[in-house]
Amino acid sequence: MIVANDPTHGAPSPIGQGRDITPIAAVRACAFSIPTDAPEADGTFEWHATTLVVVEIDAGGCTGLGYTYTDACAAALIAETLAPELLHGDAASIRALNQRLWRRVRNIGRSGVAATAISALDCALWDLHARLVGLPLVRLLGGPARDAVPVYGSGGFTSYSDAQLRAQFERWVSENGCRAVKMKVGSEPARDPERVACARAAIGQAAALFVDANGALSVKSALDCAQRFAECDVTWFEEPVSSDDLAGLHAVRRRAPPAMDIAAGEYAYTPDDFRRMLEAQAVDVMQADASRCGGVSGFLKAAALCDAWHIPLSAHCAPALHLHVAAAAPGLRHVEWFHDHVRIEAMLFDGAPVARDGVIRPDLS
């Protein structure tokens, strides 16, 4: 655990002088490595553990909680570099505090680890503010826009056997009522049509089938895969090519089967990243991840951009983190019920959502 609560840390003067303020008293950051329950892989990466960085911010006798899935070094960045920008500031002045955080990383670089660290802090600030005023976060954000948030089951790793794939998908559809499930592709493109057919057989026509290549394919191979996947009624192709290749995403989107949405956005860290993707007409559905794109504040900016462009929004992973902001955001299609994060959040956090009938619901008590 790394803690920053010493006034000598060089904290700025309080935001909100001239009125009553609730000064931030402490910022804590902890990193946890949680082993996976089985080896996991996608089209470009393999892993055996997931790192969770948890942030707590104290003010006014309350504690706000935020977190991100990133490298453990983010905990040190938070305590040593970012926490001094928050200490003694007014806990209710989230926009001003947020601006200080982004300015502080100007010479570090906004994207990547810095953005994930700021995301965790922003989520903690919103949670703290909600606790201080005694409201569920979704109410504080002006919602809910919807009482229930649809989820889709996500896993189907390329490291899974066909039996593991079938069992996971059948459970999500039968037990959680998921109306869509998503699998990883791209490790062995030649075998993917067979795996996709196995997944379709497992769920029948009871749910939609999504695939995610994690940017593993070229434009031509992605288009070939799209045609093959369409034979199994795949309606969502995520990151068929790298998200850095906006022209490539646009090319796949333009030539993919009409019933197949092209999705990306999980590696967008700033509003500029989302804007560029929208301007390139790269996606049918935008994905935003509050644990990466600037927390609750950044997710709402992404939602506003998508709303202006008439592009639906989907929340990437971390369902417990996204639940309240997803319930409040305009144009939201669903939240990813990602296997790793569902397991971790249920393990570590009281009140983690449980998917029933294909949805999760914010607690409005």
C-alpha positions in Angstrom: 0.0 0.0 0.0 1.2 3.5 -0.9 -0.3 6.4 1.1 -0.1 10.1 0.5 -1.5 12.2 3.4 1.4 14.4 4.5 0.9 18.2 4.1 4.6 18.5 3.3 4.0 16.6 0.0 3.7 19.9 -1.7 -0.1 19.9 -2.1 -1.6 22.9 -3.8 -3.9 25.4 -2.0 -7.5 24.2 -1.6 -9.8 24.5 -4.5 -13.0 26.3 -3.7 -11.7 29.0 -1.3 -14.3 31.5 -0.4 -17.0 29.0 0.5 -17.2 25.9 2.7 -15.1 23.1 1.3 -14.5 19.5 2.2 -10.7 19.1 2.0 -9.2 15.8 0.8 -7.2 14.4 3.7 -5.6 11.3 2.2 -5.1 9.3 -1.0 -4.2 5.6 -0.9 -3.2 3.3 -3.7 -2.8 -0.5 -3.6 -1.8 -2.9 -6.3 -3.1 -6.5 -6.3 -2.1 -9.4 -8.7 -4.9 -12.0 -9.0 -4.1 -15.2 -10.8 -6.5 -16.3 -13.5 -8.6 -19.5 -12.9 -7.1 -20.9 -16.1 -4.5 -19.8 -18.7 -6.0 -17.1 -20.9 -5.0 -15.7 -24.3 -6.4 -13.7 -27.2 -5.2 -12.9 -30.6 -2.1 -10.9 -29.5 -1.4 -11.7 -25.8 -1.3 -14.4 -23.1 -1.7 -13.9 -19.4 -1.9 -15.8 -16.1 -2.8 -13.0 -13.7 -4.6 -9.7 -13.7 -3.3 -6.6 -11.9 -5.9 -4.4 -10.1 -4.9 -1.0 -8.7 -7.3 0.3 -6.1 -7.5 3.9 -4.9 -9.2 5.3 -1.8 -9.6 9.0 -1.1 -10.7 10.4 2.3 -12.6 13.6 2.9 -15.3 14.7 5.4 -15.3 11.4 7.2 -16.1 9.4 4.0 -13.9 7.3 1.7 -14.3 7.1 -2.1 -13.3 4.0 -4.0 -11.9 3.8 -7.5 -9.8 1.3 -9.4 -8.3 0.4 -12.7 -6.8 -2.7 -14.4 -3.3 -1.7 -15.3 0.4 -2.2 -14.3 1.3 -2.0 -10.6 3.5 0.9 -11.3 0.4 3.1 -11.5 0.1 2.9 -7.6 3.5 4.6 -7.3 2.5 7.2 -9.9 -0.6 8.0 -8.0 1.0 8.4 -4.6 4.2 10.2 -5.6 3.0 12.3 -8.5 -0.8 12.6 -8.7 -1.9 12.6 -5.0 -0.2 15.9 -4.2 -2.5 17.5 -6.8 -5.5 16.4 -4.8 -4.5 16.7 -1.2 -6.3 19.5 0.6 -8.4 20.3 -2.5 -12.2 20.5 -2.3 -13.6 17.0 -2.8 -16.6 18.4 -4.6 -14.5 20.3 -7.2 -14.1 17.3 -9.4 -13.6 19.1 -12.7 -10.9 21.4 -11.3 -9.1 18.5 -9.6 -9.4 16.5 -12.8 -7.8 19.3 -14.8 -4.9 19.4 -12.3 -4.3 15.7 -12.8 -4.2 15.9 -16.6 -1.9 18.9 -16.5 0.5 17.1 -14.1 1.1 14.3 -16.7 1.8 16.7 -19.6 5.5 15.7 -19.8 4.9 12.1 -18.8 2.4 11.5 -21.6 -1.4 11.3 -21.1 -2.1 7.9 -22.6 -1.3 4.5 -21.1 -0.4 4.2 -17.4 -1.0 7.9 -16.7 -4.5 7.7 -18.0 -5.3 4.6 -16.1 -4.0 6.2 -12.9 -6.1 9.3 -13.4 -9.1 7.1 -14.2 -8.9 5.3 -10.9 -8.6 8.7 -9.1 -11.5 10.2 -11.0 -13.8 7.3 -10.1 -12.8 7.6 -6.5 -13.6 11.3 -6.5 -17.0 10.7 -7.9 -17.7 7.9 -5.5 -16.5 10.2 -2.6 -18.7 13.0 -3.8 -21.7 10.7 -4.0 -21.1 9.5 -0.4 -20.7 13.0 0.9 -24.0 14.1 -0.5 -25.7 10.9 0.4 -26.8 9.9 -3.2 -26.3 6.9 -5.4 -23.8 7.9 -8.1 -26.3 7.4 -10.9 -28.6 10.0 -9.2 -25.7 12.5 -8.9 -25.0 12.0 -12.6 -28.6 13.0 -13.4 -29.9 9.4 -14.0 -30.9 6.8 -14.3 -31.5 7.0 -18.0 -32.3 3.3 -17.7 -33.2 1.1 -14.7 -31.3 -1.9 -16.0 -28.1 -2.1 -17.9 -27.8 -5.0 -20.5 -24.6 -7.1 -20.3 -23.0 -9.6 -22.7 -20.9 -12.5 -21.6 -17.2 -12.1 -22.6 -14.4 -14.7 -22.5 -14.1 -17.6 -24.8 -10.3 -17.2 -24.7 -8.2 -18.8 -27.5 -6.4 -20.8 -24.8 -9.8 -22.6 -24.0 -10.6 -26.0 -25.3 -13.9 -26.3 -27.2 -15.4 -28.0 -24.1 -14.4 -25.0 -21.9 -15.8 -22.6 -24.5 -19.1 -24.4 -24.7 -19.5 -24.7 -20.9 -18.8 -20.9 -20.3 -21.2 -19.8 -23.0 -23.9 -22.2 -22.0 -23.7 -20.9 -18.4 -23.9 -17.3 -19.4 -27.0 -17.9 -21.5 -28.8 -20.3 -19.1 -27.8 -18.9 -15.7 -27.2 -15.2 -16.3 -29.7 -14.7 -19.2 -27.1 -13.1 -21.4 -28.5 -12.2 -24.8 -25.1 -12.0 -26.4 -21.7 -13.7 -25.8 -18.2 -12.8 -27.1 -15.2 -15.0 -27.8 -11.6 -14.3 -28.7 -10.2 -15.0 -32.1 -7.0 -14.4 -34.0 -4.4 -16.7 -32.4 -5.1 -19.4 -35.1 -7.2 -17.7 -37.8 -7.4 -21.0 -39.8 -9.1 -22.7 -36.9 -11.4 -19.8 -35.9 -14.3 -20.7 -38.1 -14.5 -24.1 -36.4 -14.3 -22.5 -33.0 -17.0 -20.0 -33.9 -19.3 -22.8 -35.2 -18.7 -24.6 -31.8 -19.8 -21.4 -30.0 -22.9 -21.0 -32.1 -23.8 -24.7 -31.5 -23.5 -24.1 -27.7 -25.8 -21.1 -27.6 -28.1 -22.0 -30.4 -30.2 -19.0 -31.6 -30.8 -17.9 -28.0 -28.1 -15.3 -28.0 -26.1 -13.1 -30.4 -22.5 -14.2 -31.1 -19.6 -11.6 -31.0 -16.0 -12.1 -31.8 -12.9 -10.1 -30.8 -9.6 -10.3 -32.6 -7.7 -7.8 -30.4 -6.2 -6.2 -33.5 -4.5 -9.4 -34.6 -5.5 -9.4 -38.3 -4.7 -7.5 -41.4 -7.5 -5.8 -43.4 -7.7 -8.6 -46.0 -7.6 -11.4 -43.4 -10.2 -9.6 -41.3 -12.5 -9.3 -44.2 -12.1 -13.0 -45.1 -12.8 -13.9 -41.5 -15.8 -11.6 -41.4 -17.4 -13.5 -44.4 -16.7 -16.8 -42.7 -18.1 -15.7 -39.3 -21.2 -14.4 -41.0 -22.1 -18.0 -41.8 -22.6 -18.4 -38.0 -24.6 -15.2 -37.7 -21.8 -13.3 -35.9 -23.1 -9.7 -35.5 -20.1 -8.0 -33.8 -16.5 -8.0 -34.9 -14.3 -6.2 -32.3 -10.9 -4.8 -33.2 -10.5 -6.9 -36.4 -7.3 -4.8 -37.0 -5.3 -2.6 -34.6 -7.1 0.4 -33.2 -4.1 2.4 -34.2 -5.0 1.7 -37.9 -8.1 3.9 -38.2 -8.0 3.6 -42.0 -7.9 -0.1 -41.7 -10.9 -0.2 -39.3 -12.8 2.1 -41.7 -12.0 -0.3 -44.6 -13.2 -3.3 -42.7 -16.3 -1.5 -41.6 -17.1 -0.4 -45.1 -16.8 -3.9 -46.6 -18.0 -6.2 -43.7 -21.3 -8.0 -44.0 -24.2 -5.4 -43.4 -25.4 -7.2 -40.3 -22.0 -7.2 -38.6 -21.0 -4.3 -36.4 -17.4 -3.2 -36.2 -16.4 -2.2 -32.7 -13.3 -0.6 -31.1 -12.4 2.0 -28.6 -11.1 0.2 -25.5 -7.7 1.8 -26.0 -9.0 5.3 -26.3 -7.5 7.3 -23.4 -8.7 10.8 -24.0 -11.6 12.6 -25.7 -9.2 13.3 -28.6 -8.8 9.6 -29.2 -12.6 9.1 -29.4 -13.0 12.1 -31.6 -10.4 10.9 -34.1 -12.0 7.5 -34.3 -15.4 9.0 -34.9 -14.0 11.4 -37.6 -12.4 8.4 -39.3 -15.8 6.6 -39.4 -13.9 3.6 -38.0 -16.7 2.0 -35.9 -20.3 1.1 -35.8 -20.2 0.8 -32.0 -17.8 2.8 -29.8 -16.3 1.1 -26.8 -15.2 3.2 -23.8 -13.4 2.0 -20.7 -13.8 4.2 -17.6 -10.8 2.4 -16.0 -8.7 3.8 -18.9 -10.3 6.9 -20.5 -10.4 9.2 -17.5 -12.8 7.6 -15.2 -16.5 8.7 -14.8 -15.6 12.1 -16.2 -13.9 10.7 -19.3 -16.7 8.1 -19.9 -19.3 10.8 -19.9 -17.3 12.8 -22.4 -17.0 9.8 -24.7 -20.8 9.2 -24.3 -21.5 12.8 -25.3 -19.2 12.6 -28.4 -20.9 9.3 -29.5 -24.3 10.9 -28.9 -23.4 13.8 -31.2 -22.2 11.4 -33.9 -25.2 9.1 -33.5 -22.9 6.1 -32.7 -24.0 3.7 -29.9 -21.7 3.2 -26.9 -20.6 0.1 -25.2 -18.8 -0.1 -21.8 -15.6 -2.2 -22.0 -15.1 -4.6 -19.1 -15.1 -3.7 -15.3 -18.9 -4.1 -14.9 -19.0 -3.0 -11.2 -17.0 0.2 -12.1 -19.3 1.0 -15.0 -22.7 0.2 -13.6 -23.8 3.6 -12.4 -22.2 5.7 -15.2 -23.6 3.2 -17.7 -27.1 3.6 -16.2 -26.8 7.4 -16.6 -25.0 7.7 -20.0 -27.0 8.4 -23.2 -26.9 6.0 -26.1 -25.5 3.1 -24.2 -26.0 -0.4 -25.7 -24.5 -2.7 -23.1 -21.7 -3.4 -20.6 -19.1 -6.2 -21.1 -19.5 -9.0 -18.5 -15.8 -9.9 -18.8 -14.9 -13.2 -17.1 -11.8 -12.0 -15.3 -13.3 -8.8 -14.0 -16.6 -10.4 -12.9 -14.6 -12.9 -10.9 -12.3 -10.4 -9.3 -15.0 -7.8 -8.5 -17.2 -10.5 -6.8 -14.1 -11.7 -4.9 -13.0 -8.3 -3.6 -15.9 -5.8 -3.5 -19.1 -5.9 -1.4 -22.1 -5.3 -3.5 -20.6 -6.3 -6.9 -23.4 -6.6 -9.4 -24.9 -10.0 -10.3 -26.3 -10.5 -13.8 -29.8 -11.8 -13.9 -32.0 -12.0 -17.1 -29.2 -10.5 -19.0 -29.0 -7.2 -17.1 -27.4 -5.6 -14.0 -29.1 -3.0 -11.9 -27.7 -0.1 -9.9 -28.6 0.0 -6.2 -30.7 3.1 -5.7 -31.0 2.8 -1.9 
